């Protein structure tokens, strides 16, 4: 997650929810150097492209290793719940990571249905979770802001009490779910990937 401030905000939200549920929170190292090394050459790949696969692989490999070393028999990820993600892409990373260890399975469900999407936002609103405005990596931040600029939308804000667009915290499940409707997601990717491709071509020139 980039920048570090955004990472810490999201981590603290996870820790707060885990504490409420009585679940141990495992804090893995913040390792941007390794991440950037693995993403080299994919700086201008579009969202849901090779870079995202590599990012999911990195996360799921670490999760699977921890599960194997600590006696867990299954792994899963909240990345698969978001329509902003390609569920098959996320799940494939989960299956690959789990296959490294005998007896470990990846728990796959259809988290992106209308029912599950609304339930996700009901929980988010009840907990008043911080609303992230982009996936998390520096390239996602760059491309999201490029898309916003093209659509005359304020830039993303990191932290604080106000967001660049919409509310800073989840508050209304119906409104929040509508912001992740399939039509909204498809329109964003149609424009954002075109902008990212143009930017990458300009750099190569």
Buried (B, 14 or more C-beta within 10 A) or exposed (E): BBEEEBBEBBBEBBEBBEEEEEEEEEEEEEEBEEBEEBBEEBBBBBBBBEBBBBBBBBBBBBBBBEBBEEEBEEBBBEBBBBBBBBBEBBBBBBEBBBEEBEEBBBEBEEBBEEEEBBBBBBEBBEBEBBBBBBBBBBBBBBBBBBBBEEEEEEEBEBEEEEBBBBBBBBBEBEEBBBBBEEEEBEEBBEEBBEBBBEBBEEEEE
